[in-house]
Amino acid sequence: MTLTVTLEFSEEDLDYFRSRMHRVQDRIGQRPSHEVAAAAIAAVERLRATARSPFIRRRIDRVASLAAMLDDPEWQLPEPERSRVLDGLAYIADTEDLVPDNVPVLGLVDDAIMLELLLQELQHELDAYDEFDGFRRDEAIRRDKPGMHRPVSREDWLASRREGLHARIRERRDRDLARDGEAYRLITRF
């Protein structure tokens, strides 16, 4: 037998989680970016080992994509998007949870909430990176066929695609800001 539990959080509730995330970002944010990313990757692996829920596992995989985009030399994520991703990963890198992970059943609930907030906030960055990565794989397969003419270098077509997707991140974030107004601005710090 399975049991489905639906949690509904008010803006006040979410503000509590956001304030917790901001405190962690302030504390961890002073560390070098490669340390934050490495700590986040270690936390992702730790969570993968303990997470039984498919819901949490899917979110953990998305967070792993955030860490991967920082180290991808072909993606070259620009500022301020790079800082936003690092700020998000700072919470994941923190070992102090609201609810310790080893508490049966409930230990990952706070992680699931924070992961969901983080992934919502960085959805445009994730979508663009996923599209870039898919384009890169598809283009490599297409270009590696025998007899294909190669007038444009790999660097050229990657740069073109990357620049377009980076611009799209900003356009979509600006659109969301205009649509959601002040409520959205409360969470853009992270």
C-alpha positions in Angstrom: 0.0 0.0 0.0 1.2 3.5 -0.8 0.2 6.8 0.8 0.2 10.1 -1.0 0.7 13.2 1.1 0.1 16.6 -0.4 1.8 19.5 1.3 0.7 23.1 0.7 2.9 25.9 1.8 1.8 29.5 2.2 4.0 32.4 1.1 5.0 32.8 4.8 6.0 29.1 5.0 8.1 29.5 1.8 9.6 32.7 3.1 10.9 30.7 6.1 12.6 28.2 3.7 14.0 31.0 1.6 15.4 32.8 4.7 17.1 29.5 5.7 18.6 29.2 2.2 19.8 32.8 2.4 21.5 32.2 5.7 23.3 29.2 4.3 24.3 31.2 1.2 25.8 33.9 3.3 27.7 31.4 5.4 29.0 29.2 2.5 29.0 31.8 -0.2 32.4 33.1 0.9 34.1 29.8 -0.1 35.7 29.5 -3.6 33.2 28.4 -6.3 35.0 25.2 -7.0 34.7 24.2 -3.3 31.0 25.0 -3.3 30.5 23.0 -6.4 32.5 20.0 -5.1 30.6 20.0 -1.8 27.3 20.1 -3.7 28.4 17.2 -5.9 29.3 15.2 -2.7 26.0 16.1 -1.2 24.2 15.0 -4.3 25.9 11.6 -4.2 25.1 11.3 -0.5 21.4 12.1 -1.2 21.4 9.6 -4.1 22.6 6.9 -1.7 19.9 7.6 0.9 16.9 8.7 -1.2 14.3 6.1 -1.9 11.7 8.4 -3.3 11.6 8.8 -7.1 10.4 12.4 -6.5 13.6 13.2 -4.6 15.8 11.2 -7.0 14.6 13.2 -10.0 15.3 16.5 -8.2 18.7 15.2 -7.2 19.5 14.5 -10.8 18.5 18.0 -11.8 20.8 19.5 -9.1 23.6 17.3 -10.5 23.0 19.1 -13.8 23.5 22.4 -12.1 26.9 21.4 -10.9 27.8 19.9 -14.3 27.0 23.1 -16.1 29.5 25.0 -13.9 32.4 22.7 -15.0 31.4 22.4 -18.6 34.1 24.2 -20.6 31.8 24.4 -23.7 28.8 25.9 -21.8 30.7 28.8 -20.4 27.9 30.1 -18.2 28.2 33.9 -17.8 27.8 36.1 -14.8 25.3 36.7 -13.2 23.8 33.3 -14.0 26.9 31.5 -12.7 26.6 33.2 -9.4 22.9 32.3 -9.2 23.7 28.6 -9.8 26.5 28.8 -7.1 24.1 30.4 -4.6 21.7 27.6 -5.2 24.3 24.9 -4.8 25.5 26.5 -1.6 22.4 25.2 0.2 22.9 21.7 -1.2 26.5 21.8 -0.1 25.5 22.6 3.5 25.5 19.7 5.8 23.2 21.2 8.4 19.6 20.2 7.5 16.4 21.3 9.2 15.6 17.6 9.6 18.6 15.2 9.8 18.6 12.9 6.8 18.8 9.8 8.9 15.4 10.4 10.4 13.3 7.6 8.9 10.7 8.7 6.2 10.9 12.4 7.1 14.6 13.0 6.9 14.6 14.1 3.3 11.4 16.2 3.4 13.2 19.5 4.0 15.7 18.6 1.3 12.8 17.9 -1.1 11.3 21.3 -0.3 14.6 23.1 -0.8 15.4 21.2 -3.9 12.0 22.1 -5.4 12.5 25.8 -4.6 16.0 25.8 -6.0 14.9 24.0 -9.2 12.0 26.4 -9.7 14.3 29.4 -9.3 16.9 28.0 -11.7 14.5 26.4 -14.2 15.6 28.6 -17.1 19.3 27.9 -16.6 18.5 24.1 -16.5 16.3 24.2 -19.6 18.9 26.1 -21.6 21.7 23.8 -20.5 19.7 20.7 -21.3 18.9 22.0 -24.7 22.6 23.0 -25.3 23.8 19.5 -24.2 21.2 17.8 -26.4 22.2 20.1 -29.4 25.9 19.3 -28.8 25.2 15.5 -28.8 23.0 15.6 -31.8 25.3 17.8 -33.8 28.3 15.7 -33.0 26.5 12.6 -34.3 25.3 14.4 -37.4 28.8 15.9 -38.1 30.6 12.7 -37.5 29.0 10.9 -40.4 31.3 10.0 -43.3 31.3 12.5 -46.2 29.8 15.4 -44.2 31.0 18.8 -45.3 32.5 20.7 -42.3 32.7 24.4 -43.2 32.0 25.5 -39.6 34.1 24.5 -36.7 32.7 22.8 -33.6 33.7 25.9 -31.6 31.7 28.1 -34.0 28.5 26.2 -33.8 28.7 25.7 -30.0 29.4 29.4 -29.5 26.4 30.4 -31.6 24.1 28.0 -29.8 25.5 28.9 -26.4 25.1 32.6 -26.9 21.5 32.2 -28.0 20.6 30.1 -25.0 22.4 32.4 -22.5 20.3 35.3 -23.9 17.2 33.2 -23.6 17.8 32.6 -19.9 17.9 36.4 -19.3 14.8 37.1 -21.5 12.7 34.4 -19.7 13.8 35.6 -16.3 13.0 39.2 -17.2 9.6 38.0 -18.5 8.9 36.2 -15.3 9.9 39.2 -13.3 7.5 41.4 -15.3 4.7 38.9 -15.0 5.1 38.0 -11.4 6.1 41.4 -10.1 7.1 41.9 -6.6 6.4 38.4 -5.3 8.9 37.0 -7.7 11.5 39.5 -6.7 11.5 38.2 -3.2 13.2 35.0 -4.3 15.5 36.3 -7.0 18.4 36.9 -4.5 19.1 33.2 -4.5 
